[in-house]
Structures are given as C-alpha cells and as structure tokens.
C-alpha cells in the first residue's frame, strides 16, 4: 500500500514538473509551446484540412447510375414474357460547372492557408507581447526589492541620527512613510507579476502551465526594421490577402450560379433482352431539364452582390489598416525615442553621479545617507526607463499583432 502511494506521488510530481518552468521560461520555448498547444492554431489547421479535402472532391464527375430490372412482367402467371433490362445512365455537364467548382475549392483552400498563416502569426505575436509584459513585471518586482533595501537602510540611518540628536524626528517619519509606500507598491507589483504570468500561460494556450520565472532581456531588439518593411506592404498582410481571396471565391460562385442555368444532359443506354422472341436490343435516351420555373438568375445576382460586398469590405480593411498602422507607428517611435534617451543620456549621467558619491563615501568625505540617496535616485531613473521600455513593448505588441491579422 505504501509503495502504491509513493508511486502515485511520484507520478503527480512528474506531471507537475512537466507543466512547470521554475528554472525560467525563455521566449523561444514559449513560442514552441504555443505552436504545439494553442487551440486557435488547432482550429485553423482543422479548417485548412477540411478545405484540402473539399478541393480533392470538387469538380469530380457525377457517378453513373446502374439499373437492372424487368419490363412488362404480368401480375399473374409466369413472368417469362417480360423483358430483361440492364442499363447505365450518366449525367453530362454542358456548362463547365466542374471546372468552376474546382476553382472555387482551390480559392477556399488558399483562404484557409492564409487564415492559418494569420492565426500562426497572431498567436506568436500574442505570446511575444505577453512574454514582454511578464518580463517587465518580473524586472519591476526586482527593482522594488532593490529600492526597499535602500529605503530600509535609509530609515535605519535616519533613526540612528534622530537617536543621536543630529536630526529631527520628522525626517525619520518621512523615511518610514517612504518605505511603507514602497512595500505597498511591491505588493501591487507582485500581483501584476502573477497576472502577467497567468496571461502568458493563456497566450501559450496552456492555462494549467505554471511559470515561476521568465528569462530574457526586456531591452532586446524590438524588430522595428522588420515591422517597418511589413508596414510598407499593406497588400501583403494575411488578413487583407484572405479578404482578397474571399472576393475571388464570391466572384467564382457568381459564375457558377450563372453557368448552372445551362441545364445538364442526361444520357441513358439500356440493353433489352426480349424473352418471347429471344431478341437483343438497345434503348438510348437523352433528357434535358427545361428552365421554366427556376432559372437560377436571382442566385447568380445574389452571389455577384456578395462579391461586391466582399470587395468593398477588403477596401475598407485596407484603408483602416493604413490609418491604424500610421497611428501605431507614430506612438511606437515616440515611446522608443523616450526609452533610448533615458538609456543613453539620463541613466549614464546618474550612474556617474552614483560613482562619485561612492568614491566620496569610501573616502569618508560624505555620509552613508548621501550615498544611499544617490542609489535611490539611480533606481528611480531605472524605473523610468523600465516604464518607457514597457510602453514601447506594449505598442510594439499591438503593432505586431495588427500586422499579423
């Protein structure tokens, strides 16, 4: 009994470890897991497979009909006077609908391919955006911990100065209040981190995935060059390509409805064995429907109108894409410029101030409190940089997601 319990605990432990990334989840692994488990990709792939099967089936000739029977069989007595019949009937299209059905199926298959590519890119960009948010939340928590350490040291130093009569109690109260506020903000930061990690698991498509840590650099290349190139080629966006393919499919359906107004020809060939005279004969018949009531003219016009609507929608999407792309790129450039300025100008300047304060402190020419205040100011600039970088990543994620739709 104890052995079975230990075995069960081992299996549970292995399953939990399989869904946990305590050692740190890199971006590449997150993208790999999303490609394997995200339900949106499974849905798009299933639709693609269905379109492939329909394309194989489309345009095939109709199956012939086989008939075996008798004719003139009396209701009473022997049936040897009846005629024995064996025949085959075949429907022959005169309107080219088979070719049009193949073209429609090929167009719908192309739509499915484009929509799968769009879903794949959309999932990948969602994962990247969620990963950047998780990375920011993790870095923000670490920065809060660093600042709390500095503020704790400052509070203790001020308390010692007040005890020695070298400072007023109000300064100690201010230092204590700053520490309390930072600790409250740390709690909010940890809650943000927990939500970010949950959102990352959802973006991956595994809500039961436990992520304790992510690994990577938030300041990594945003891929602006690639986004710029993609943004200049609006007609190549997956969503617009799929919309254009939908127009083509509607136009083909209109042609199919128009072609179907031409009736098909039904040919029949029948072998007849006359039992009385022992003679063999062949019956040939041809049948064609007369479009007296339903000539499918309205159906053809309906598909033509649908094609016009799809064309208008594709143009509307293109214009909306151009406007949205311009606004997003403007915001992203502004956020990126701020982050670069803080990184290249403000942070190096504060770092030099911190180094001078450290040197003065080590030489005994300034107090520990002055040195810790310089450290605190340096962390504030790092927080500004982190916030601007996170905003740039957020806009980048929106732009990348837009370009994948």
Buried (B, 14 or more C-beta within 10 A) or exposed (E): EEEEEEEEEEEEEEEEEEEBBEEEBBBEBBBEBBBEEBEBBEEBBEBBEEBBEBBEEBBEEEEEEEEEEEEEBEEEEEEEEBBBBEBEBBBEBEBEBBBBBBBBBBBBBBBBBBBBBBBBBBBBBBBBBBBBBBBBBBBBBEBBEBBBBBBBBBBBBBBBBBEEEEBEEEBBEBBBEBBEEBBEBBEEBBEBBEEBBBBBBBBBBBEEBBBEBBEBEBBEEBEBEEBEEBBEEBEEBBBBBBBBBBBBBBBBBBBBBBBBBBBBBBBBBBEBBBBEEEEEEEEEEEEEEEEEEEBBEEBBEBBBEBBBEBBEEBBEBBEEBEEEBEEBBEBBEBBBEBBBEBBEEBBEEBBEBBEEBBEBBEEEEBBEBEBBBBBBBBBEBBBBBBBBBBBBBBBBBBBBBBBBB
